[in-house]
Amino acid sequence: MGVVPTLPFVKTIRSKHFLWSCTALFVSVFFLSCSSPSNKDQAADSTVAIHDSATIVHDQAIPAELSVHEYSDTILHIRNSPSIIEIDSLKNLIETTDVSTAQLYLVVDDLGNRWNTPAVQGFLTIDIPLTVAVLPHYRASRRIAETASQNGKDVLVHLPMEPATEVSGMESEYLHSRMTAEEVEQYITAAAESVPCAIGANNHMGSGATTDSSLMNLFVHSCMNRNWIVFDSVTHPRSILYSMANNAGVPAVKRDIFLDHIDDPLAIQYTLYRAVLRSVERERPLFIICHPRRNTWEVLHNEVGWLTEQSVHWMKLSDFFDPGLSEWGGNTDESIH
């Protein structure tokens, strides 16, 4: 068959249709760009991701004196999924750098509710020093604490504390500002009995409690009377827990980063590599919180052996206070910034 000729008016219609499509597309893009805030605007208007539970809770505005970048740096905040190229670049940097001074203090939070999961069992049996933070009064709390201690891990009471705002899934009992001194002591005693073998405590949630000087004074002195160390999870940028413990002479350290702030394997791997390099760069140990999640466990299970071969040191909290075991033994008030 021959080619059917296109009539002039059909060409005109097609041409007009094309022009209208282009015009509509341009107008749509223009209005979207005007109505959508820029990244800078979003950062200015956003709220800090306060780590007040296993998920990220936006429950507190950023203080004027603390920029989004500065607080985000404490969690080595990154995009949802870094590229393979970025991760390979960091891995190559670790391989070609002397990282033998890197010391990573891993604290596994939120244990107690489950026992027979690959992540829980993995963290309890992995052949590196680490610390487990166990929630009191859960079905597996005692068993996890005793098993961890038997396997040479440090144990903390992961004590629920009052958040700045209501959090879904919050424990029915937690340390809060309306408690009397006697009630605070009774609460901590019951929690300690639920988590045997504990050498200290850290806060679960607590963005409200850890900014309350009266409550933290009672908590710190209770820890002092038990010869406990204090680990400030820093769930709020204005937390005073570490400074109050330090001033009272209670052995204390504070969290530097959340390893699994973003629950994505590539993001966790990327953050882990950055933590190694950050420890070397700052010439000091890094205190890292992670959680017994599948992605977190799988990344650490795959990376621990290789990083150990690169001479990265894995530590538990008690090592930090024994100068014979840690190059940088003793307290430090240096921030990660």
N, C-alpha and C positions, 0 to 999 in steps of 0.2 A: 504493500500500500504506500501511496505517496504521503508526504508530510502535510498535515492539515494546517493551512496558514492561520496565523493569529490575527484576528481583526484589530484595527487600531483602537476601538473603544475598549476592547478587553485589555490591551496593554495599558491603557490609561487607568482602568479600574485597579489593575494589579499594582501599578505605580503608586496610586493614591493609598491603596491598602498598606503598602510597604511604608510609606511616609507616616501614615497614622500610627502604625505599630511602633516605629522608631520614636515618634513623639510621645506616645503613651509610656514607653519604656523609660525615656529620659525624665519625664515628669515623676514617674514612680520612684526612680532612684533619687531624684532631687528631694522629694518630700521625706523619703526614708532617712536620708542623710541629715535632714534638718530635725526630724523628730527623734532620731536615735542619739543618745548621748555618746560622746567620744569616750575612749578608754580612760582618759584623764578625768572626765566628768564622773564616770562611773566609780573611779577610785575615790574621788572626793566625796561622793554621796554614799558610798558603801559602808557597811558595818563590819567590824572585825569578826572573823570567824573564830569564835570562842569555842575551844574544845571542851565542851561541858558534858559530853556523852560520847558514845561510840560513833555517833555521827556528828557533823559539824553544826553547831547551833549559833545562829546570829543573834546574840542576845545583849550586845553591849556596843554602844557607839565608840568610835576611836577617840581617845583623849586628844585634846588639842596639841599636847606636847609630843605625841607619838604619831608618826606618819604611817600610812598604809604600808609603805615599803619597809620601814623599820620593823614593824610587827611581823609582817609576812616573812621577813628574813629569818625569824626565829623558827619558822617551819620550812625554810628553804622552799618557799611557795613557787610552784611551777604550773605550766599549762596542764590540762587534763591528761595529755598523752604526749610525752616528748618523742622525737623521732629516733629511729634506730641509729641514724648518723650521729645524733647528739650523744647518745649513750655510748656508742663505739668510740667516740672522741674522748669521753671521760675515761673509759676503760683503758684506752691506749695511754692516756696521761698517767694513770695509776701504774701501768706496767713500766713506764719509762721514768718514773719519779721514785725517789727513796721515800716510801711511806712507812718505814719502820717505826717512826715516832707516833703514828696514828693510834689513838686509844679510843675505843668506842664502848661506852657503858650503856648496854641495852636493857631497858626496863619494859617488860611485857605487861601491859595494863589489862584490867577488866576480866581477869580470870575468876572462876568460881562457879559460874552457872552451868558450865558444861564440862564433861570429863572425857568422853570417848569421841573426840574429833581428831583428825590428822594434825591440825594446828596445835591443839592443846598438848597432845601426846608428843608432838615434835619438839615443842619448846621445852617440855619437861625432860626430854632425853637427849637433846642435841649436845654434842660434845664441845661446848664452849662455856666459859663463865658468863652468866647473865643473872638478872634479877627478875622475879615475878611479883607482881602486885595483885593480891587476891582480895576480891570483894568479900566482906564478912556475911555470914548467915545464909549462904547459898548452899545448894545440895552437894556441891563438890568442893566447897571451900577448904574444909579440913584436909580432905584427901589430896588435893593439889598442893597445899602448903607442905604437908608432911613428905610427899613424894619429891617435891622440888628440893627441899632441904636435904633429903637422903641422897639426892643426885648432885649435891654440891652447889645448888643455886641459892642465891639470897632470896629471902621472902620479906615482902612488905605487906602491911595491912593497907589495902586500897580503900580508904575511909570515905564514904559518901558525905559530901558537904553541900551546903546550901548554894544553889545557883543564884545569879542575879535576877533571873526571871524564870518563870515556870518552864520546866522541861518535861516533855512527854516521856513516859517510861521511867521516871525518877523513882528511886527506892522510897518505900513508905517511911523509913526512918533515916535520918541524916543529921549531921552536926549543923546546928543553926543558931542564930544570934539570940533567940528567945530562951535558950537553955540557961539554967543556973549553973554555977560552977560544979555543984554536986551532980547534976544531970549530965554535964559534959564528961565528967570522970566515969560515971556509970556507963555511958554510951561507949566510950573508948575501951573500958574494961571488958564489956560484953563482946565487942568487935575483936579484941585481942584473943579472947578465949576461943573465938570461932576460927581464928587463923593462927594456929600454933607455929612455933619456930620463927616468928617474925623478928627481924632485927631493926625494924623501923616502920614508918608509915608515909604514905603520900595521899594527896587529895584526889578523890573521884568527883568530877564536876567541881563545884566550889568557887565559881566566879564571884559569888556574893560573899561567902564565908572568908575567903582568903584576903579580902580587903577590909575585914572587920578586925581592928586591932585588939579589942577586948576578947573576942572569941579566939583569935589566934594566940593570944597570950596564954589562955587556959590550955589550948591544945599543945603549944610548945612546952609548957611546964609539965604537962602530963607525959609527953615524950621524954623529957629530961628525967623524970622519976623512974622511967622504965629503961633507961640507958639506950633509948632508941635513936636512930638517925632520922632526919627529916629530909624528904625529897619533895620539893615544890614542883608540882606538875605545870605551874604557870598557865592556868586556864583563863587568867585575866592579866592583861599587861600591867596592871597596878597591884598585882599580888604582893603582899608584904610578908608572906609566910617564910620565905628564905631569909630575908633580912632580920626578922624577929628571932628566928632560931639561931642565926649566926651571932646576933648581938647577945643572946642569952647563953652562948657557949655550947649550944647543942650542935653536934656534927650535922651539917646541912649542905645540900647541893640543890641545884635547880635544873629543870629541863631546858635543853637547848633547842631541840627540834622534835617534830612529830614525823616519824618515818612514813607512815601511811595516812597522812592527812588527806591524800587523794587515793582512794582504794582502786588503784589501777597498777598492774604489774610493771609496766614501763616506767610509770611515775615513781613507784617505790624503788625500783632499781636505780633510776637516775638520782633520787634523793640519797640513797645509800652511798653511791659513788661520790657525790658531792660532800657528804658528811666525812668520808675518809680524807678527801683533799682539804676540807675545811679544818680538820684537826691538825693536819700537817702545817697548813698555812698559818694558823693561829698559835701553833706550838702549845696546845693544851688539849685535854680530853674533851670529848663531846658526850653529852648525856641525852640519850635518845629514847623516846617513848614510841612503842608500837603496840599492836593489838593482835589477839589470837584469831586472825582472819585467814582465809584460805590463800588469798593473793600474797599477803605479807609472809606467811610461812613458806610458800613455794619459792618466793624470791630469795629469802634468807637461806633456805635449804640449798638452793642452787649456787649462791654466791659466797657463803661463809668459807667453804673449802678453798676457793680460789683467792679470796681476800686474805685468808690466813697464810697461803703460800707467798703472798706479796708482803708478808710480815706485818699485817695489821693486827693489833692487839685487841682482843675482846675481854672486857672486864665486868666484874660485878661490883655493886656499890661499896661493899665492905673493903674492897681493895683500895679504894680511893683514900681511905682514912688510915691505911697502913703504909707509911713511907717506904717500907721494905719491898712492897709489892707494886707500887705505882710511882713512876718517875715524877709525877706532879702531885704527890700525896698532900692532903690538906685542903682546906676550904679555899674557894676563889669567888670573888664577886665580879669577875670579868664577864661582861655580856658577850653574847654571840655576835652582836653588831660589829 
